[in-house]
Amino acid sequence: MSDQAVTGSEGPQKVWHGVVEPRIWTRSPDLPSLGIDFIEFCESINFNLLPWQQFLAHEICKVTEDGKWYFKEVGVIISRQNGKSTFMQLMILWRMYVLEQKLQVHTAHKLTTSSEIFWKIDDTIQSFAHLVDRFGKKYESKGSQEIKLNTGERYLVRANNSASRGIAAPDTVYMDEVREFHDDEVWSSLRYT
């Protein structure tokens, strides 16, 4: 994507140019999508998704007739500083607060990478009364961080070498910065968790 400055009645503004539809992607059938629910949730906490994020939301949130996710695994590759981490942060919050998923696990090649998203999620929760109302506790220990809602939903950050230890049946697993993993140990331990 490129940008250029445009002067309008409110002063200089950025106008983004780019392609929303990815060059390479798995086309899905015409199925219902929870993407609009995700987009509306984002707007309720003052996040307006970029066009590519809206497209991604509609695609990855498609559900089958029995209500299960059409895509069981999703990989997103896009250049740096385009909103991947923000999208993941918002997806985690939506799945906790709207879908009420009981457990989401997040890992990256370094705990500091996952921790950045953890702190952004916590900051977002603390900024909105309707999110704080369900906030339970925040835990931190060496190699692990957790946010738990008072309704039982949990978001767990784990260091990559212990990502799956002691975890049973998460609803969603996030693997961040996968290109930095140099073997399949973390993937192997998490994929059947």
C-alpha positions in Angstrom: 0.0 0.0 0.0 1.2 3.5 -0.6 0.0 6.8 0.8 0.0 10.4 -0.2 -1.0 13.6 1.6 -4.2 15.3 0.4 -5.2 18.7 1.7 -8.9 18.9 2.6 -11.1 21.2 4.6 -9.7 19.6 7.8 -6.0 20.0 6.7 -3.7 17.3 5.4 -5.1 13.8 5.4 -3.7 10.5 4.3 -5.3 8.7 1.4 -4.5 5.0 1.2 -4.2 3.2 -2.1 -3.8 -0.5 -2.3 -5.4 -3.8 -3.2 -7.9 -5.3 -0.7 -8.1 -8.8 -2.1 -4.9 -10.8 -1.6 -2.9 -12.0 -4.6 -2.9 -15.6 -3.3 -5.8 -16.9 -1.1 -8.1 -19.8 -0.6 -11.5 -18.8 -1.9 -14.3 -19.9 0.3 -17.8 -20.9 -0.8 -20.8 -18.6 -0.3 -21.4 -19.2 3.4 -22.7 -17.0 6.2 -20.0 -15.0 7.9 -19.7 -13.6 11.4 -17.4 -11.0 10.0 -20.0 -8.2 10.2 -20.4 -9.0 13.9 -16.6 -8.7 14.4 -16.5 -5.4 12.5 -19.4 -4.1 14.6 -17.6 -5.1 17.8 -14.5 -3.3 16.6 -16.5 -0.2 15.9 -18.0 -0.4 19.4 -14.6 0.0 20.9 -13.6 2.8 18.5 -11.5 0.7 16.0 -12.4 1.2 12.4 -10.9 -1.7 10.5 -8.9 -1.1 7.3 -10.5 -2.5 4.1 -8.2 -5.5 4.0 -9.0 -6.3 7.6 -12.7 -6.2 6.8 -12.2 -8.5 3.9 -10.2 -10.9 6.1 -12.9 -10.8 8.8 -15.6 -11.7 6.3 -13.5 -14.6 4.9 -12.1 -16.2 8.1 -15.4 -15.9 10.0 -17.4 -18.0 7.6 -19.4 -20.8 9.2 -20.9 -24.0 8.0 -24.6 -25.1 8.3 -23.8 -26.7 11.6 -22.3 -23.5 13.0 -18.6 -24.6 12.8 -15.8 -22.5 11.3 -15.3 -23.2 7.6 -11.6 -22.5 8.0 -10.0 -24.5 10.8 -6.6 -22.9 10.2 -5.8 -19.4 8.9 -2.5 -18.0 8.0 -2.0 -14.3 7.2 1.2 -13.0 5.5 1.3 -9.2 4.9 4.1 -6.7 5.1 5.1 -5.1 8.4 3.2 -2.2 10.0 -0.1 -2.9 8.2 -2.3 -3.9 11.2 -1.8 -7.7 11.6 -1.2 -7.5 15.4 -4.1 -5.0 15.8 -6.4 -7.4 13.9 -5.3 -10.3 16.2 -5.8 -8.2 19.3 -9.3 -7.3 18.2 -10.1 -10.9 17.2 -9.0 -12.1 20.7 -11.2 -9.6 22.4 -14.2 -10.4 20.1 -13.8 -14.1 20.7 -13.7 -13.5 24.5 -16.5 -11.0 24.8 -18.9 -11.8 22.0 -18.3 -15.5 21.2 -17.5 -16.3 24.8 -14.7 -18.7 23.9 -13.5 -20.3 27.1 -9.8 -20.4 26.2 -7.5 -18.7 23.7 -3.8 -19.4 23.6 -1.2 -17.1 22.1 2.5 -17.8 21.5 5.3 -16.3 19.5 9.0 -16.9 19.0 9.7 -14.5 21.9 7.4 -13.9 24.9 8.0 -10.1 24.4 6.2 -10.3 21.0 3.1 -11.9 22.6 3.3 -9.6 25.6 2.9 -6.5 23.5 -0.5 -7.8 22.3 -1.3 -8.9 25.9 -0.8 -5.3 27.1 -2.7 -3.8 24.3 -5.6 -6.1 25.0 -5.5 -5.1 28.7 -5.3 -1.4 27.8 -8.4 -1.8 25.5 -10.3 -3.6 28.2 -9.5 -0.9 30.8 -10.6 1.8 28.4 -14.2 0.7 28.0 -16.7 0.4 30.9 -18.7 -2.4 29.1 -15.5 -4.5 28.8 -14.3 -3.7 32.4 -17.6 -4.9 33.7 -16.7 -8.5 32.8 -13.0 -8.2 33.6 -11.9 -10.6 36.3 -8.2 -10.9 36.9 -4.8 -10.4 35.2 -2.1 -12.9 36.0 1.6 -12.7 35.2 4.4 -15.2 35.9 7.7 -16.2 34.3 6.8 -17.4 30.8 3.1 -16.9 31.1 0.4 -14.1 31.2 -3.3 -14.5 31.5 -6.5 -12.4 31.4 -9.6 -14.0 32.8 -13.1 -12.6 32.6 -15.4 -13.0 35.5 -17.6 -15.1 33.2 -14.8 -17.6 32.8 -13.3 -16.7 29.4 -9.5 -16.8 29.4 -6.7 -15.4 27.1 -3.4 -17.1 27.8 0.1 -16.0 26.6 2.8 -18.6 26.7 6.5 -18.7 25.8 7.0 -20.9 22.8 8.9 -23.6 24.6 6.1 -24.2 27.0 3.1 -23.1 24.9 1.1 -26.2 25.2 2.1 -27.4 28.7 -0.9 -28.0 30.9 -3.4 -26.8 28.3 -6.4 -28.8 27.3 -8.9 -28.0 24.5 -8.4 -24.3 23.7 -11.0 -22.8 21.3 -8.4 -20.8 19.4 -4.6 -20.9 19.1 -2.6 -17.9 17.8 1.0 -18.4 16.6 2.6 -15.0 16.0 5.7 -14.4 13.9 5.7 -18.0 12.6 8.6 -17.2 10.2 10.8 -16.9 13.2 10.2 -20.5 14.4 13.2 -22.6 13.2 11.7 -26.0 13.7 8.2 -27.5 14.1 8.4 -28.2 17.8 5.9 -25.5 18.9 3.5 -26.2 16.0 3.6 -30.0 16.8 2.9 -29.4 20.5 0.0 -27.0 19.9 -1.8 -28.3 16.9 -3.5 -31.2 18.8 -3.8 -29.3 22.1 
